[in-house]
Amino acid sequence: MPAEDAPILEFDPSPTAVIEPNETIDPIDIPPHVVLCFFQDVIEEVVSRHDGTEIDVLISEIGQNPVYEVGIGGQRLAIVHPGVGAPLAAAFLEELIARGCRAFVACGGAGVLVPDVALGHVIVPTTAVRDEGTSYHYMPASRTVEPSPAALAAIRETVQRHHVPFVEGATWTTDALYRETRDKVQRRVDEGCLTVEMEAAAFFAVARFRDVEFGQLLYAGDDLSGDAWDERDWRGHGEGRELLFRLAAEAVLLL
């Protein structure tokens, strides 16, 4: 299909847009290292345990999203929920970069596409299949986009140092969780995808465009590998969620 027939393919390489984050958002005194944590319960526990403080808020039509600062190992760390879905997550990432953040590791759950990946198993995405829309506004059309090499190396070093079993490979980023058809799942499995989620490709593309470090940790949540979807009560797996946050925090502070 020609680009003129599909607006999503009309990538514009202009470095500036009508609304530029750094023209509407002032830099603040904020930690350069950030964990984007999708687990609200873990955020609340970590902030309480480390006497964290709210230093700012990210605002959207769904309300205020606090940005917290905690001290870990004598280093400053920002923690924030990045929102759900590529467009909101990308916008929040843009706003954090404009505030002064420079290194990010995200941690969240993902659907499992292959059998025998146990609930809570740690997964390190080395590439993301771009089946969402946001990334196409940050880089030309391509099949995949990768995390930054330095962030990926820091994540590998951290999980190996703690002897945490993990697998690494591709993740499938899609906007439409209710259109993950059986045929599409099989296509993604055939090209090496281990997981499905909604943000990684957008995160990686924004980070590349803005020249910041970005990596991601996932843990195995619900299971899409069988004939029927298995929810596996993945939201109740507190131990796996807390472990993923600790790994993300250590990894990002290496950058």
C-alpha angles and dihedrals in degrees: 000000000000116000091243089063094053117046091198088070095054096099113181113202093201108134092218134057135195089263111039116188094218091054095053101033123059121217114254137191096278133146112263090220119074137182111205100205121190092193109089092186091055092048091054092048094048094047091050095045095048097039090244124187132217107242102172144345134236109218131209136148089277089064139256121339112198123226110211133196124209134171117237121176091345092304130111116244130182120212125193139157105244098209125247124282131029100273097052094038091051092048092050090048090052091051093049091051090051089052091056108270116141111171126049139180118181123204126193146126127276139190114258117233100184129059125250097036102128124224109274096017112149117246125190113202112219094178138006127219107229103230093141131077108236099072092058089069091057103044138011120279114284137146097252146010128206137217118249112282094233093053092047090051092050091051092049092048092050099049092044092049090056092044091235112163111239143162127212134203144099127334127203114229114199136166095212114067091173092054099058093123124191092250092050091049090053092049091053092047090051090056093050105266115155098181145020125220140144110244118034099092091049092047092051093046095049091047091052092048093049095039098237131133117261135171135157141216122200132187124211109261129159119008123239096166098094135064090271131035114259114203090192091196086269095165089063095056095105097164093058093046093051092047091052091053092050091051092047092050094050093045097050092048089059090064 
